[in-house]
Amino acid sequence: MEESASCDEGLEVGGPGDASPEAVVHAAAAAQLAVERYRDRAWSTGPTRSLGEIQVQAQGLRDALVQMLSREPSIEEVAEALRMEAEAARVESADHAVSAPMA
């Protein structure tokens, strides 16, 4: 709150053209600081992209397991399916790396 109170320092009651250059620079710097603080707080509260991707994969696997098992799968069953899918992806990427032509 102190930053916003200090933004008014040096600003006159007149129109925007009446402010001194120092006051404008100070106000711009304070506004930039406020935006950076907001951005840092807002971004740190959201889930990471990789976590979002895992959630999408887990939902797809859960739906497939419901079809296969004819019941709601347990958390452990979904986790095991995710591990197997991750292992298959690692093997596939290793196969592509080996079969890729050398430049």
N, C-alpha and C positions, 0 to 999 in steps of 0.2 A: 504494500500500500504506500510505502514511503516514496517509491519511484513515481507513482502517478501524482502524488502531492507535489513532488519537486518539478514535475513537468510544467506546472503553472507558473513557476518562478520566472520572473522576467517577462512574462507575457502581459501586455496591456489589455485593457478592456476594448480597445479599438478593433478595427477589422484585421483580416489576415495580413494585409500589406503593411500594417503598422508594427509588426513584430521585428525585433532586431535579428540580424543573422545568427548571433550566438544563441538566442532563444530558439530559433528554428532548428539549428543543429542539435541542441540539447533535446528538444521535443522529438526529433526524428530518432535520435539514439535511444531515448527512453521507449519509444514505440517499437523499435526493432528488438530491444531487450524483452519487452512484454510478449511479442510474437514468438521469439525464440523459446521463452519459458513455457508458453502455452504449447508449442509444437513438441518440445521435449517431454512434457507431462502427458500429452495426448498420445504420442507414439509409444511411450513406454507401457501404456496400459493395455494395448491390444495384443492379440496372439500373434505369434510369428507366422510367416508364410508357410514354413515347413510343418508347423502344427496344424494349420488349416488344411494343407494337402493330406496329412495323415487322417484328419477327420473325414475328409471326402472319401478316401480309400476305405476307412473303417465302415462308413455308412454303406458303401457299395458291397463290401464283403459281408456285412450283416444281412443285407437284403438277399444276397446269394445264399447265405447259410440258412436263412428262413425258408427259402425255396427247397433247399436240399434236405433239411432236417424236419420240415413241417412243424417247426416250433421256433420260439425265440431263442437264439443262441446265447450262451453265457458269455460274460466278459472274457473269460479265459479262452473260449473257442474263437472269438473274434481276434484276440491278441495273437493266438497261434496262427490263424490265417494271415494276419498281417506279417508276422515273422517269416512265414513261408513265401509270401509274395515278395518281401524284401530280399530274401535269399535268391529267389528266381531272378529278380532284377539285377542283383550283383553278378550272378552267373552269366546272364545275357549280356551285360555290359563288358564283362571280361571276354566273352566270346567275340564280341564286336572289336574289342581292342586287339585281340590276337589275329583276327581275320582281316583287319584293316591293312591296306597296302602301305608300305613304308614310302615316305616321300624323299 
